Amino acid sequence: MRIALILVAVAALAAGFGWNALNSFNHFATVERRFDGRCAPVTGIVGPEDIKIDARARRAFISSTDRRDPSARGAIYVFDLANPLAQSAWRDRTMGAPAEFRPLGVDYYEAEGVRRLFVVNEANASVELFDVGADGDLTHLETFSERRLTSPNNVAAVGPRSFYVTNDTTPHRDTVLARAHFLARTGAGHILYQDGVAWRMAAGGLRFANGVDVSPDGERLYAAETSGMAVRVYDRDIDTGALALMREIPLAAAPDNLNADETGDVWVGALPRPLDLPRIGADREARTASEVIRLRASGFIESVYRDPGEELSASTVGARLGDMLLIGALYDRKFLICDLPEPQLPESAPTESGPPESGRPEPRGRG
């Protein structure tokens, strides 16, 4: 009888822990449609997981992989934002190199006539470096890999060959141990820095390190903690690349990819119900909610776009140029081009730790 009571007590504790874990990840939340602008779908691109805008050329680089097909090679597409339906938009710009290629996060760098695209390649746990032609075609230049880079997710370029890359968990994200880290919100993720010559650890202890970007002036680095449901803000030493944690901004959804725009605002593609992803990956008919959050330079947090999954399922990125917002997704065969509404006064109070940026920085050599 005593053993039976102990087993019942253990089962009850496990059930309680499971319920609390699901509830803490918003698993039972209802998401209602909310967006004051208008969106149009651009179909034909499978799994547009990350989007990076080249503001000068007014074009978008889109990372694409069919994540339901483990044998599929991914692609990088380039869309002219003045004419997104041009026939050239549906052509893979990598020209087949490298042969094994499943892209995740991307970043664009431009300075002094040098145009580069950095791409996380989950096929071989690396960062691929491409030269960007005037027409957007990509020439593969180099592959960066490192023994500590076991599960790369996103990249932020800071020079022609230098970058930060997130390693979401120390074990690969597809392992049972990595899933346990995610559910327990352990700090098994980190950020590595490649200065063009050598690798070094830039930051650790992140709860599933995901999207990463650098402010236009290069003095701040933003990193998404997906299981932590927060964005970390680091002070960045431009000369050495060293990072110092400044603050953490809690969010009501799980952040994925980040884009810092020319004003210093940070746009966050987010998952209101992140634990839906295994079900979505296994069932082509299943849907889950999407959200894009804006971290204003003034410190206000604004939910710009929310959808229960009817228009777009499992959003991963929001990228803004002027009054245009591009939203990508993990599995959908489309992305959205949205017209943002007229500017509104922020509805949310600034975080206690202060704004993600102060002032309006001067742009640096990036798209």
Number of C-alpha atoms within 10 A of each C-alpha: 6 7 8 9 10 11 12 12 12 12 12 12 12 12 12 12 12 13 13 13 16 16 13 15 22 19 16 11 12 10 17 11 15 13 17 12 15 13 18 13 15 13 13 12 22 21 24 31 29 33 31 24 25 20 16 9 14 14 20 24 23 26 27 28 24 21 18 14 8 10 12 13 18 24 24 27 23 25 21 19 19 10 11 16 13 11 9 15 19 17 14 18 21 21 14 15 15 16 11 15 24 25 27 27 31 29 28 25 23 20 13 6 7 13 21 25 21 26 29 28 26 19 16 15 22 23 27 21 22 21 20 20 13 9 11 21 17 24 19 17 12 14 17 16 17 14 7 16 23 19 24 31 31 32 29 27 25 25 17 19 16 18 23 24 31 30 28 31 30 19 19 18 20 10 11 11 13 21 16 12 21 22 18 13 18 17 20 19 25 26 26 21 23 22 17 13 7 9 17 15 14 17 17 15 14 27 25 31 32 29 30 30 26 27 25 22 16 20 16 22 24 24 28 32 31 26 26 24 24 21 28 20 23 21 17 20 14 13 6 8 20 15 20 15 14 15 17 20 21 16 20 16 25 26 33 33 31 33 28 23 21 21 16 25 23 26 25 30 32 32 30 29 26 23 19 17 18 9 13 18 15 10 11 11 8 13 21 22 25 30 32 28 23 22 23 21 21 18 22 19 24 18 21 18 22 22 21 20 18 11 17 25 24 28 32 28 33 30 25 24 17 10 12 16 21 24 28 32 27 26 26 23 19 21 28 20 21 19 17 20 13 8 7 6 7 15 10 11 11 19 16 10 11 16 19 29 20 12 10 14 16 12 15 15 17 24 22
